[in-house]
Amino acid sequence: MNTQLFTLSLIEIILSLCISVVIIFISYKILKWFFFRNEDLRGDNLAFTIFTSGIVLSIGIILSEILPSINNVIRLSTTQAETADMGTIIQYSGLYLLIGFIIAIFINTSVFLLFSVLTTGVNEFKEIKENNISVAILVVAILISITLIAKDSIAILTSSLMPYPDVSNFL
């Protein structure tokens, strides 16, 4: 058994779980604080639950593209001759998470703006507060579609910032 690979895998699993839970929890709290202070998942507002589920799914898709980059930084730092210190690993991890958070905000904001432009006269937040399920489903469908379209670009963006070791050009 390769103990270094096993240990690295455990670290990656624990890191992925911790980061995912924290980011989704913070995002949910921000969503509730800014838009739906009086709504609760235990309440009768199914539209709010659908909308919140879509936001969480969108964030999960974005995180699924960012966490491999964080894992690669850890992997590179443990397998290269010149290992990176913990500060560098935290710095790159924080940068990737910041990029993901900004992209999530950008995608969510653009979906709300797109929905507002497409349906003039409809206030999606008001409709969701009033338990309009059809509006919630439509907003979530647009949100997930745009997230799925943008996810590969997110992966390319974060991998372009990866501190790969220098290699010589033999050509």
N, C-alpha and C positions, 0 to 999 in steps of 0.2 A: 504494500500500500504506500502511496506517495503521500506522506504526512504533510508536506508543505502545500501541496495542492488541496488536500482535505481541509487544512486549516484556512487556507485562502477562500475556499468555497464556503465554509461556515461564516467567515467574516463577511463575505459578500451577501449571503442570505440574511444575516442579522442586520447589516447596514441597509439593505434594500427594504426590509420590513420596517425598520425604525424610521427611515426617511419617508417612506410612503405613508405610514400612519400619521406622522407629524404633519406632513404637507397637506394631506387630505383633511385632517382635523382643523388646521389653521385656515384652509380655504373655506371649509364649511362655516367656521365662526365668522370669517370676514363676510361671506355671503349673507348670513343671518343678520349681522350687525348693520351692514349697509342697506340691505333691501327688505328683509323680512323679519323685523324685530319681534313681531307678535305671532309669527307662525311657528309651528312646532311639528316635527315629524309624527308625533303621536296624535295630532289633531285630525280633523276631518278634511283637510285640504289636500286632496290627492294630486292636484296640479303642482303644488309646492314640492311634494315628494318626488314626482316625476322630474320636475325641473332640477331639483337638488341631485337626483340620481344621474342626470345627464351631465351636470357639472363635475361630479365625482368621476364619472366614466371618462370624460374629456381629460381631466387631470391625470387619471391613471394611464391613459394612452400616452400623454406627454411624458410622464415619469418613466414609462417603459422604454422610451427612447433616450432618456438622460441617464438612468441608472447604469446601463452598460458602459457608458463613458467613465463614470465614477469608478466602476469596478475595474476598468482597463487601467486607470491611473494607479490603483492599488496593485494590480497585477504587474504593471511595468516597474513599479517601485520595488517590488519584492524579487523580480527575476533579473534585473539588470545589474551590471557590475557597479555602476554608480547609483546607489539607491537614493531615493528622495526622502527627505525628512517628513515628519508628521505634519509640520506646518505647510509644506508644499502640497501635500495630499489634501489637507483641509482647504487650502486656498483654491485648488482646482475644483474640488467638490462644491465649495460654496459658489464658485463662478458658474458651474453647470446648473446648480439649483436656481441661482438668480436668473440665468437665461431661461430656464424652464418656467419660472414664476412669471417673468415678463411676457413670455410667449403665451402662457395660459391667460393672463390678463388681456393681452392683445387679441387673442382668438375670441374670448368671451365677449369683450367689448365690441369687436367687429361683428359678431353674430347678432348682438342686440341692435346695433346700428343698421345692419342689413335687414333685420326683421322689421325695424321701424320704417325703413325706406320702402320695403315691399308692401307693408300694410299700413298705409297712412291712416291716422285716426284711431289706431289701436295701440293702447299703452300696455305692453306685455306684462310689466310688473303688476299693474293694477288688475289685469285679467287673471294672472296667476294667483294673486291674493284673493280674487273672487272665485277661485276654484274652477277656472276655465281650462279644462283638461286638454281640449283641442289646441289651444295656444301653447300650452306647456309641451305637448308632444311635438308640435311643429318647431318650436324654438330648440328643443333638444335634438331633433333630427338634423337641423341645420348646424348646430354646434358640433355634433359628432361627425357629420360629413366633413366640415372644414378641418376639424382636428385630424381625421384620418388622411385627408389630402396633405396637410402640413407636416405630418409626423416624420416622413422621410427626410424632409428638409431640416428638421430639428436634429435628427441623428447626424446628418452631414455637418451641420453647424458645430455641434459639440465635438465631433471627432476631428474637425479641423483645428480645434484648440488643444488637442491631445499632445502632451509633451513626449513625442516619440524620440527615441535615441537617434543621434546623428549617424548616418551611414555614408560611406564614400560612394561616389559615382564612378563606376568602372568604365563608363563609355568615353 
